[in-house]
Amino acid sequence: MKNVLKACKKCKLLTEDKVCPIHGDEKTTESWSGFLLISEPAESTIAARAGITTPGMYAIKVRQ
């Protein structure tokens, strides 16, 4: 079975879960495009501009 990544509508974190592991109550969606892989947010200029403080994969655009 193929793993489907879903994006949190609030923080854009990509996960396989139906709810965001960070926001708990926030549902995720399969309607997203592009992604960033952030391994060291403290050292990343892109993470700073995007407001990302936790390592992980993040969607660039999430459709509500």
PDB file with one MODEL, atoms N, CA, C and O in Angstrom:
MODEL        1
ATOM      1  N   MET A   1       0.840  -1.178   0.000  1.00  0.00           N
ATOM      2  CA  MET A   1       0.000   0.000   0.000  1.00  0.00           C
ATOM      3  C   MET A   1       0.891   1.250   0.000  1.00  0.00           C
ATOM      4  O   MET A   1       1.908   1.299   0.692  1.00  0.00           O
ATOM      5  N   LYS A   2       0.503   2.228  -0.765  1.00  0.00           N
ATOM      6  CA  LYS A   2       1.262   3.460  -0.893  1.00  0.00           C
ATOM      7  C   LYS A   2       0.979   4.396   0.281  1.00  0.00           C
ATOM      8  O   LYS A   2      -0.179   4.610   0.642  1.00  0.00           O
ATOM      9  N   ASN A   3       2.032   4.953   0.874  1.00  0.00           N
ATOM     10  CA  ASN A   3       1.863   5.909   1.958  1.00  0.00           C
ATOM     11  C   ASN A   3       1.495   7.269   1.364  1.00  0.00           C
ATOM     12  O   ASN A   3       2.168   7.757   0.456  1.00  0.00           O
ATOM     13  N   VAL A   4       0.430   7.875   1.879  1.00  0.00           N
ATOM     14  CA  VAL A   4      -0.028   9.171   1.393  1.00  0.00           C
ATOM     15  C   VAL A   4       0.282  10.214   2.452  1.00  0.00           C
ATOM     16  O   VAL A   4      -0.155  10.099   3.597  1.00  0.00           O
ATOM     17  N   LEU A   5       1.039  11.231   2.063  1.00  0.00           N
ATOM     18  CA  LEU A   5       1.347  12.314   2.987  1.00  0.00           C
ATOM     19  C   LEU A   5       0.232  13.344   2.960  1.00  0.00           C
ATOM     20  O   LEU A   5      -0.317  13.663   1.906  1.00  0.00           O
ATOM     21  N   LYS A   6      -0.088  13.852   4.127  1.00  0.00           N
ATOM     22  CA  LYS A   6      -1.120  14.879   4.281  1.00  0.00           C
ATOM     23  C   LYS A   6      -0.499  16.062   4.999  1.00  0.00           C
ATOM     24  O   LYS A   6       0.415  15.893   5.806  1.00  0.00           O
ATOM     25  N   ALA A   7      -0.985  17.251   4.713  1.00  0.00           N
ATOM     26  CA  ALA A   7      -0.439  18.471   5.306  1.00  0.00           C
ATOM     27  C   ALA A   7      -1.402  19.064   6.317  1.00  0.00           C
ATOM     28  O   ALA A   7      -2.614  19.085   6.104  1.00  0.00           O
ATOM     29  N   CYS A   8      -0.848  19.545   7.419  1.00  0.00           N
ATOM     30  CA  CYS A   8      -1.637  20.268   8.418  1.00  0.00           C
ATOM     31  C   CYS A   8      -2.044  21.608   7.806  1.00  0.00           C
ATOM     32  O   CYS A   8      -1.222  22.277   7.179  1.00  0.00           O
ATOM     33  N   LYS A   9      -3.285  21.997   7.982  1.00  0.00           N
ATOM     34  CA  LYS A   9      -3.768  23.254   7.419  1.00  0.00           C
ATOM     35  C   LYS A   9      -3.206  24.464   8.149  1.00  0.00           C
ATOM     36  O   LYS A   9      -3.200  25.568   7.605  1.00  0.00           O
ATOM     37  N   LYS A  10      -2.738  24.271   9.363  1.00  0.00           N
ATOM     38  CA  LYS A  10      -2.239  25.378  10.173  1.00  0.00           C
ATOM     39  C   LYS A  10      -0.728  25.567  10.019  1.00  0.00           C
ATOM     40  O   LYS A  10      -0.281  26.667   9.695  1.00  0.00           O
ATOM     41  N   CYS A  11       0.072  24.509  10.247  1.00  0.00           N
ATOM     42  CA  CYS A  11       1.536  24.644  10.238  1.00  0.00           C
ATOM     43  C   CYS A  11       2.193  24.051   8.994  1.00  0.00           C
ATOM     44  O   CYS A  11       3.397  24.223   8.801  1.00  0.00           O
ATOM     45  N   LYS A  12       1.424  23.350   8.137  1.00  0.00           N
ATOM     46  CA  LYS A  12       1.897  22.762   6.883  1.00  0.00           C
ATOM     47  C   LYS A  12       2.837  21.567   7.061  1.00  0.00           C
ATOM     48  O   LYS A  12       3.483  21.154   6.098  1.00  0.00           O
ATOM     49  N   LEU A  13       2.927  21.011   8.250  1.00  0.00           N
ATOM     50  CA  LEU A  13       3.731  19.816   8.495  1.00  0.00           C
ATOM     51  C   LEU A  13       3.148  18.643   7.716  1.00  0.00           C
ATOM     52  O   LEU A  13       1.934  18.439   7.727  1.00  0.00           O
ATOM     53  N   LEU A  14       3.995  17.870   7.042  1.00  0.00           N
ATOM     54  CA  LEU A  14       3.540  16.699   6.308  1.00  0.00           C
ATOM     55  C   LEU A  14       3.590  15.471   7.214  1.00  0.00           C
ATOM     56  O   LEU A  14       4.583  15.234   7.901  1.00  0.00           O
ATOM     57  N   THR A  15       2.512  14.698   7.207  1.00  0.00           N
ATOM     58  CA  THR A  15       2.384  13.519   8.048  1.00  0.00           C
ATOM     59  C   THR A  15       1.468  12.509   7.370  1.00  0.00           C
ATOM     60  O   THR A  15       0.755  12.855   6.429  1.00  0.00           O
ATOM     61  N   GLU A  16       1.479  11.282   7.832  1.00  0.00           N
ATOM     62  CA  GLU A  16       0.562  10.263   7.332  1.00  0.00           C
ATOM     63  C   GLU A  16      -0.710  10.199   8.180  1.00  0.00           C
ATOM     64  O   GLU A  16      -1.648   9.480   7.834  1.00  0.00           O
ATOM     65  N   ASP A  17      -0.750  10.941   9.283  1.00  0.00           N
ATOM     66  CA  ASP A  17      -1.876  10.908  10.211  1.00  0.00           C
ATOM     67  C   ASP A  17      -3.048  11.747   9.706  1.00  0.00           C
ATOM     68  O   ASP A  17      -2.883  12.600   8.834  1.00  0.00           O
ATOM     69  N   LYS A  18      -4.242  11.491  10.267  1.00  0.00           N
ATOM     70  CA  LYS A  18      -5.433  12.255   9.904  1.00  0.00           C
ATOM     71  C   LYS A  18      -5.522  13.576  10.657  1.00  0.00           C
ATOM     72  O   LYS A  18      -6.264  14.474  10.259  1.00  0.00           O
ATOM     73  N   VAL A  19      -4.764  13.694  11.746  1.00  0.00           N
ATOM     74  CA  VAL A  19      -4.697  14.946  12.502  1.00  0.00           C
ATOM     75  C   VAL A  19      -3.234  15.324  12.692  1.00  0.00           C
ATOM     76  O   VAL A  19      -2.358  14.459  12.691  1.00  0.00           O
ATOM     77  N   CYS A  20      -2.976  16.602  12.854  1.00  0.00           N
ATOM     78  CA  CYS A  20      -1.607  17.094  13.011  1.00  0.00           C
ATOM     79  C   CYS A  20      -1.031  16.642  14.356  1.00  0.00           C
ATOM     80  O   CYS A  20      -1.686  16.800  15.386  1.00  0.00           O
ATOM     81  N   PRO A  21       0.197  16.077  14.363  1.00  0.00           N
ATOM     82  CA  PRO A  21       0.799  15.654  15.634  1.00  0.00           C
ATOM     83  C   PRO A  21       1.186  16.836  16.521  1.00  0.00           C
ATOM     84  O   PRO A  21       1.365  16.663  17.726  1.00  0.00           O
ATOM     85  N   ILE A  22       1.315  18.019  15.955  1.00  0.00           N
ATOM     86  CA  ILE A  22       1.661  19.209  16.739  1.00  0.00           C
ATOM     87  C   ILE A  22       0.408  19.884  17.286  1.00  0.00           C
ATOM     88  O   ILE A  22       0.363  20.258  18.458  1.00  0.00           O
ATOM     89  N   HIS A  23      -0.619  20.044  16.433  1.00  0.00           N
ATOM     90  CA  HIS A  23      -1.827  20.764  16.829  1.00  0.00           C
ATOM     91  C   HIS A  23      -2.953  19.855  17.303  1.00  0.00           C
ATOM     92  O   HIS A  23      -3.987  20.361  17.740  1.00  0.00           O
ATOM     93  N   GLY A  24      -2.801  18.561  17.238  1.00  0.00           N
ATOM     94  CA  GLY A  24      -3.775  17.610  17.785  1.00  0.00           C
ATOM     95  C   GLY A  24      -5.165  17.677  17.201  1.00  0.00           C
ATOM     96  O   GLY A  24      -5.641  16.685  16.647  1.00  0.00           O
ATOM     97  N   ASP A  25      -5.829  18.802  17.303  1.00  0.00           N
ATOM     98  CA  ASP A  25      -7.210  18.913  16.853  1.00  0.00           C
ATOM     99  C   ASP A  25      -7.325  19.369  15.400  1.00  0.00           C
ATOM    100  O   ASP A  25      -8.422  19.352  14.840  1.00  0.00           O
ATOM    101  N   GLU A  26      -6.227  19.775  14.781  1.00  0.00           N
ATOM    102  CA  GLU A  26      -6.252  20.278  13.411  1.00  0.00           C
ATOM    103  C   GLU A  26      -6.205  19.115  12.416  1.00  0.00           C
ATOM    104  O   GLU A  26      -5.284  18.299  12.456  1.00  0.00           O
ATOM    105  N   LYS A  27      -7.196  19.040  11.525  1.00  0.00           N
ATOM    106  CA  LYS A  27      -7.239  17.986  10.517  1.00  0.00           C
ATOM    107  C   LYS A  27      -6.211  18.256   9.424  1.00  0.00           C
ATOM    108  O   LYS A  27      -5.804  19.397   9.207  1.00  0.00           O
ATOM    109  N   THR A  28      -5.800  17.197   8.744  1.00  0.00           N
ATOM    110  CA  THR A  28      -4.848  17.314   7.648  1.00  0.00           C
ATOM    111  C   THR A  28      -5.567  17.146   6.311  1.00  0.00           C
ATOM    112  O   THR A  28      -6.696  16.659   6.261  1.00  0.00           O
ATOM    113  N   THR A  29      -4.911  17.551   5.240  1.00  0.00           N
ATOM    114  CA  THR A  29      -5.493  17.464   3.910  1.00  0.00           C
ATOM    115  C   THR A  29      -4.484  16.884   2.921  1.00  0.00           C
ATOM    116  O   THR A  29      -3.274  17.034   3.091  1.00  0.00           O
ATOM    117  N   GLU A  30      -4.999  16.220   1.885  1.00  0.00           N
ATOM    118  CA  GLU A  30      -4.149  15.691   0.834  1.00  0.00           C
ATOM    119  C   GLU A  30      -3.925  16.726  -0.264  1.00  0.00           C
ATOM    120  O   GLU A  30      -3.180  16.464  -1.208  1.00  0.00           O
ATOM    121  N   SER A  31      -4.547  17.884  -0.164  1.00  0.00           N
ATOM    122  CA  SER A  31      -4.438  18.940  -1.174  1.00  0.00           C
ATOM    123  C   SER A  31      -3.300  19.885  -0.845  1.00  0.00           C
ATOM    124  O   SER A  31      -3.513  20.940  -0.248  1.00  0.00           O
ATOM    125  N   TRP A  32      -2.095  19.507  -1.235  1.00  0.00           N
ATOM    126  CA  TRP A  32      -0.920  20.338  -1.015  1.00  0.00           C
ATOM    127  C   TRP A  32       0.024  20.168  -2.200  1.00  0.00           C
ATOM    128  O   TRP A  32      -0.097  19.222  -2.978  1.00  0.00           O
ATOM    129  N   SER A  33       0.965  21.102  -2.325  1.00  0.00           N
ATOM    130  CA  SER A  33       1.941  20.981  -3.410  1.00  0.00           C
ATOM    131  C   SER A  33       3.293  21.509  -2.954  1.00  0.00           C
ATOM    132  O   SER A  33       3.367  22.449  -2.163  1.00  0.00           O
ATOM    133  N   GLY A  34       4.355  20.902  -3.454  1.00  0.00           N
ATOM    134  CA  GLY A  34       5.721  21.274  -3.110  1.00  0.00           C
ATOM    135  C   GLY A  34       6.032  20.988  -1.657  1.00  0.00           C
ATOM    136  O   GLY A  34       5.134  20.969  -0.815  1.00  0.00           O
ATOM    137  N   PHE A  35       7.312  20.763  -1.357  1.00  0.00           N
ATOM    138  CA  PHE A  35       7.657  20.548   0.043  1.00  0.00           C
ATOM    139  C   PHE A  35       9.073  20.996   0.340  1.00  0.00           C
ATOM    140  O   PHE A  35       9.920  21.081  -0.548  1.00  0.00           O
ATOM    141  N   LEU A  36       9.308  21.280   1.611  1.00  0.00           N
ATOM    142  CA  LEU A  36      10.620  21.628   2.140  1.00  0.00           C
ATOM    143  C   LEU A  36      11.018  20.542   3.119  1.00  0.00           C
ATOM    144  O   LEU A  36      10.184  20.057   3.884  1.00  0.00           O
ATOM    145  N   LEU A  37      12.279  20.156   3.103  1.00  0.00           N
ATOM    146  CA  LEU A  37      12.803  19.228   4.098  1.00  0.00           C
ATOM    147  C   LEU A  37      13.736  20.035   4.989  1.00  0.00           C
ATOM    148  O   LEU A  37      14.810  20.452   4.554  1.00  0.00           O
ATOM    149  N   ILE A  38      13.333  20.252   6.225  1.00  0.00           N
ATOM    150  CA  ILE A  38      14.093  21.062   7.173  1.00  0.00           C
ATOM    151  C   ILE A  38      14.700  20.131   8.213  1.00  0.00           C
ATOM    152  O   ILE A  38      13.978  19.496   8.981  1.00  0.00           O
ATOM    153  N   SER A  39      16.039  20.051   8.238  1.00  0.00           N
ATOM    154  CA  SER A  39      16.707  19.185   9.201  1.00  0.00           C
ATOM    155  C   SER A  39      17.287  19.965  10.378  1.00  0.00           C
ATOM    156  O   SER A  39      17.322  19.458  11.499  1.00  0.00           O
ATOM    157  N   GLU A  40      17.742  21.194  10.133  1.00  0.00           N
ATOM    158  CA  GLU A  40      18.288  22.036  11.197  1.00  0.00           C
ATOM    159  C   GLU A  40      17.668  23.435  11.100  1.00  0.00           C
ATOM    160  O   GLU A  40      18.261  24.332  10.502  1.00  0.00           O
ATOM    161  N   PRO A  41      16.484  23.624  11.681  1.00  0.00           N
ATOM    162  CA  PRO A  41      15.782  24.895  11.548  1.00  0.00           C
ATOM    163  C   PRO A  41      16.554  26.098  12.093  1.00  0.00           C
ATOM    164  O   PRO A  41      16.420  27.202  11.566  1.00  0.00           O
ATOM    165  N   ALA A  42      17.346  25.902  13.122  1.00  0.00           N
ATOM    166  CA  ALA A  42      18.102  27.016  13.709  1.00  0.00           C
ATOM    167  C   ALA A  42      19.168  27.537  12.758  1.00  0.00           C
ATOM    168  O   ALA A  42      19.553  28.703  12.841  1.00  0.00           O
ATOM    169  N   GLU A  43      19.651  26.688  11.856  1.00  0.00           N
ATOM    170  CA  GLU A  43      20.722  27.056  10.926  1.00  0.00           C
ATOM    171  C   GLU A  43      20.188  27.444   9.544  1.00  0.00           C
ATOM    172  O   GLU A  43      20.971  27.839   8.680  1.00  0.00           O
ATOM    173  N   SER A  44      18.889  27.341   9.318  1.00  0.00           N
ATOM    174  CA  SER A  44      18.306  27.513   7.993  1.00  0.00           C
ATOM    175  C   SER A  44      17.661  28.882   7.803  1.00  0.00           C
ATOM    176  O   SER A  44      16.805  29.293   8.586  1.00  0.00           O
ATOM    177  N   THR A  45      18.079  29.574   6.763  1.00  0.00           N
ATOM    178  CA  THR A  45      17.473  30.865   6.417  1.00  0.00           C
ATOM    179  C   THR A  45      16.048  30.668   5.921  1.00  0.00           C
ATOM    180  O   THR A  45      15.159  31.458   6.237  1.00  0.00           O
ATOM    181  N   ILE A  46      15.834  29.612   5.142  1.00  0.00           N
ATOM    182  CA  ILE A  46      14.492  29.319   4.617  1.00  0.00           C
ATOM    183  C   ILE A  46      13.531  29.002   5.756  1.00  0.00           C
ATOM    184  O   ILE A  46      12.393  29.471   5.753  1.00  0.00           O
ATOM    185  N   ALA A  47      13.975  28.214   6.727  1.00  0.00           N
ATOM    186  CA  ALA A  47      13.124  27.890   7.881  1.00  0.00           C
ATOM    187  C   ALA A  47      12.784  29.147   8.662  1.00  0.00           C
ATOM    188  O   ALA A  47      11.655  29.296   9.131  1.00  0.00           O
ATOM    189  N   ALA A  48      13.735  30.045   8.809  1.00  0.00           N
ATOM    190  CA  ALA A  48      13.483  31.299   9.525  1.00  0.00           C
ATOM    191  C   ALA A  48      12.434  32.141   8.792  1.00  0.00           C
ATOM    192  O   ALA A  48      11.542  32.706   9.424  1.00  0.00           O
ATOM    193  N   ARG A  49      12.537  32.225   7.474  1.00  0.00           N
ATOM    194  CA  ARG A  49      11.566  33.003   6.691  1.00  0.00           C
ATOM    195  C   ARG A  49      10.183  32.379   6.731  1.00  0.00           C
ATOM    196  O   ARG A  49       9.179  33.090   6.694  1.00  0.00           O
ATOM    197  N   ALA A  50      10.120  31.046   6.807  1.00  0.00           N
ATOM    198  CA  ALA A  50       8.837  30.346   6.834  1.00  0.00           C
ATOM    199  C   ALA A  50       8.284  30.214   8.256  1.00  0.00           C
ATOM    200  O   ALA A  50       7.146  29.778   8.430  1.00  0.00           O
ATOM    201  N   GLY A  51       9.063  30.581   9.269  1.00  0.00           N
ATOM    202  CA  GLY A  51       8.607  30.478  10.656  1.00  0.00           C
ATOM    203  C   GLY A  51       8.627  29.055  11.183  1.00  0.00           C
ATOM    204  O   GLY A  51       7.862  28.725  12.090  1.00  0.00           O
ATOM    205  N   ILE A  52       9.484  28.208  10.634  1.00  0.00           N
ATOM    206  CA  ILE A  52       9.567  26.805  11.034  1.00  0.00           C
ATOM    207  C   ILE A  52      10.630  26.643  12.114  1.00  0.00           C
ATOM    208  O   ILE A  52      11.771  27.071  11.940  1.00  0.00           O
ATOM    209  N   THR A  53      10.248  26.020  13.237  1.00  0.00           N
ATOM    210  CA  THR A  53      11.183  25.817  14.343  1.00  0.00           C
ATOM    211  C   THR A  53      11.403  24.343  14.669  1.00  0.00           C
ATOM    212  O   THR A  53      12.286  24.017  15.463  1.00  0.00           O
ATOM    213  N   THR A  54      10.613  23.442  14.068  1.00  0.00           N
ATOM    214  CA  THR A  54      10.711  22.010  14.320  1.00  0.00           C
ATOM    215  C   THR A  54      11.166  21.292  13.046  1.00  0.00           C
ATOM    216  O   THR A  54      10.612  21.541  11.975  1.00  0.00           O
ATOM    217  N   PRO A  55      12.165  20.406  13.140  1.00  0.00           N
ATOM    218  CA  PRO A  55      12.602  19.669  11.947  1.00  0.00           C
ATOM    219  C   PRO A  55      11.477  18.805  11.372  1.00  0.00           C
ATOM    220  O   PRO A  55      10.630  18.299  12.109  1.00  0.00           O
ATOM    221  N   GLY A  56      11.481  18.644  10.047  1.00  0.00           N
ATOM    222  CA  GLY A  56      10.484  17.804   9.404  1.00  0.00           C
ATOM    223  C   GLY A  56      10.278  18.202   7.963  1.00  0.00           C
ATOM    224  O   GLY A  56      11.011  19.028   7.418  1.00  0.00           O
ATOM    225  N   MET A  57       9.246  17.589   7.337  1.00  0.00           N
ATOM    226  CA  MET A  57       8.882  17.928   5.975  1.00  0.00           C
ATOM    227  C   MET A  57       7.645  18.829   6.028  1.00  0.00           C
ATOM    228  O   MET A  57       6.693  18.551   6.758  1.00  0.00           O
ATOM    229  N   TYR A  58       7.672  19.909   5.246  1.00  0.00           N
ATOM    230  CA  TYR A  58       6.603  20.889   5.250  1.00  0.00           C
ATOM    231  C   TYR A  58       6.133  21.172   3.836  1.00  0.00           C
ATOM    232  O   TYR A  58       6.947  21.260   2.916  1.00  0.00           O
ATOM    233  N   ALA A  59       4.836  21.315   3.655  1.00  0.00           N
ATOM    234  CA  ALA A  59       4.273  21.673   2.355  1.00  0.00           C
ATOM    235  C   ALA A  59       4.517  23.152   2.083  1.00  0.00           C
ATOM    236  O   ALA A  59       4.522  23.970   3.004  1.00  0.00           O
ATOM    237  N   ILE A  60       4.719  23.486   0.818  1.00  0.00           N
ATOM    238  CA  ILE A  60       4.886  24.888   0.454  1.00  0.00           C
ATOM    239  C   ILE A  60       3.519  25.552   0.320  1.00  0.00           C
ATOM    240  O   ILE A  60       3.320  26.676   0.779  1.00  0.00           O
ATOM    241  N   LYS A  61       2.572  24.844  -0.318  1.00  0.00           N
ATOM    242  CA  LYS A  61       1.225  25.392  -0.502  1.00  0.00           C
ATOM    243  C   LYS A  61       0.199  24.366  -0.055  1.00  0.00           C
ATOM    244  O   LYS A  61       0.252  23.207  -0.467  1.00  0.00           O
ATOM    245  N   VAL A  62      -0.734  24.789   0.787  1.00  0.00           N
ATOM    246  CA  VAL A  62      -1.814  23.917   1.256  1.00  0.00           C
ATOM    247  C   VAL A  62      -3.134  24.544   0.853  1.00  0.00           C
ATOM    248  O   VAL A  62      -3.411  25.701   1.171  1.00  0.00           O
ATOM    249  N   ARG A  63      -3.948  23.765   0.148  1.00  0.00           N
ATOM    250  CA  ARG A  63      -5.271  24.242  -0.233  1.00  0.00           C
ATOM    251  C   ARG A  63      -6.263  23.890   0.872  1.00  0.00           C
ATOM    252  O   ARG A  63      -6.339  22.738   1.300  1.00  0.00           O
ATOM    253  N   GLN A  64      -7.002  24.855   1.319  1.00  0.00           N
ATOM    254  CA  GLN A  64      -7.971  24.654   2.397  1.00  0.00           C
ATOM    255  C   GLN A  64      -9.151  23.939   1.830  1.00  0.00           C
ATOM    256  O   GLN A  64     -10.107  23.655   2.552  1.00  0.00           O
TER     257      GLN A  64
ENDMDL
END
